[in-house]
Amino acid sequence: MISTIGLNIKALKKEPFSGSHHGMRYYLRTEGDTLSAFLYPEPWSFERTPEEEKEKKDFPFTQEGLESAIDWINQSYEAKRPFWEQKAKDRMKLLL
């Protein structure tokens, strides 16, 4: 799963962080004193994914808030694992 190793709030203050995990993409950014975490399906980038396909949750902009955001991302993946895995499979269809 996703961990906070190498990721800290100082880095997020300078620029957003994004990644993916088996069909699920995530995007973290700061908005003032708030850390916003987004989840959305592959294959598109954050900017190209329709807003209605994104899920957002806000956390305090602290190291503990970052850890809570990562926990939320991991829990969301587990809760919808079949959905995310199908998105990973569907991504391959787009490449053909």
C-alpha positions in Angstrom: 0.0 0.0 0.0 0.9 3.6 0.0 3.2 4.9 2.7 4.5 8.3 3.8 8.1 7.2 3.5 9.9 10.1 1.8 6.8 12.3 1.7 6.4 15.1 4.2 4.5 18.3 4.6 7.5 20.4 3.7 7.6 18.9 0.2 3.8 19.2 -0.2 4.0 22.9 0.7 6.2 23.4 -2.4 4.3 21.3 -4.9 1.5 18.7 -5.2 2.2 15.0 -5.0 0.5 12.3 -7.2 0.7 8.6 -7.7 -1.2 5.5 -8.5 -1.9 2.1 -7.1 -3.6 -0.7 -9.2 -6.1 1.5 -11.0 -6.5 4.1 -8.3 -4.8 7.5 -8.7 -4.4 9.9 -5.9 -3.4 13.6 -5.7 -2.4 15.6 -2.7 -2.1 19.4 -2.6 -2.2 22.1 0.0 -4.9 24.8 0.0 -3.9 27.3 2.7 -3.8 25.4 6.0 -5.7 22.4 4.5 -4.3 19.3 2.9 -6.7 18.1 0.2 -6.5 14.5 -0.9 -8.2 13.3 -4.1 -8.9 9.9 -5.5 -9.8 9.2 -9.1 -9.7 6.3 -11.6 -7.0 5.6 -14.2 -6.2 6.2 -17.0 -6.3 10.0 -17.1 -4.4 12.7 -15.3 -5.9 14.7 -12.5 -6.6 17.6 -14.8 -8.2 15.5 -17.5 -10.4 13.5 -15.2 -14.0 14.8 -15.0 -14.8 16.4 -11.6 -17.7 13.9 -11.0 -15.2 11.0 -11.0 -13.0 12.6 -8.3 -13.5 12.0 -4.6 -12.0 14.6 -2.2 -11.4 14.7 1.5 -9.7 17.5 3.5 -7.2 17.1 6.3 -5.2 19.5 8.5 -1.9 20.6 6.9 0.2 18.8 9.5 2.3 15.6 9.5 -0.5 13.9 11.3 -3.0 15.2 8.7 -0.7 13.7 6.0 -0.7 10.4 7.7 -4.5 10.5 8.0 -4.8 11.3 4.3 -2.6 8.3 3.5 -4.7 6.1 5.8 -7.8 7.4 4.0 -6.3 6.6 0.6 -5.4 3.1 1.7 -8.8 2.4 3.3 -10.6 3.7 0.2 -8.5 1.4 -2.0 -9.4 -1.6 0.2 -13.1 -0.7 0.4 -13.4 -0.5 -3.4 -10.6 -2.9 -4.5 -12.6 -4.7 -7.2 -13.5 -1.3 -8.8 -9.9 -0.1 -8.8 -8.6 -3.4 -10.1 -11.1 -3.2 -13.0 -10.0 0.3 -13.8 -6.4 -1.0 -14.0 -7.5 -3.7 -16.5 -9.6 -1.3 -18.5 -6.5 1.0 -18.8 -4.8 -1.7 -20.8 -7.7 -1.8 -23.3 -7.1 1.9 -24.1 -3.5 1.2 -25.0 -4.3 -1.3 -27.7 
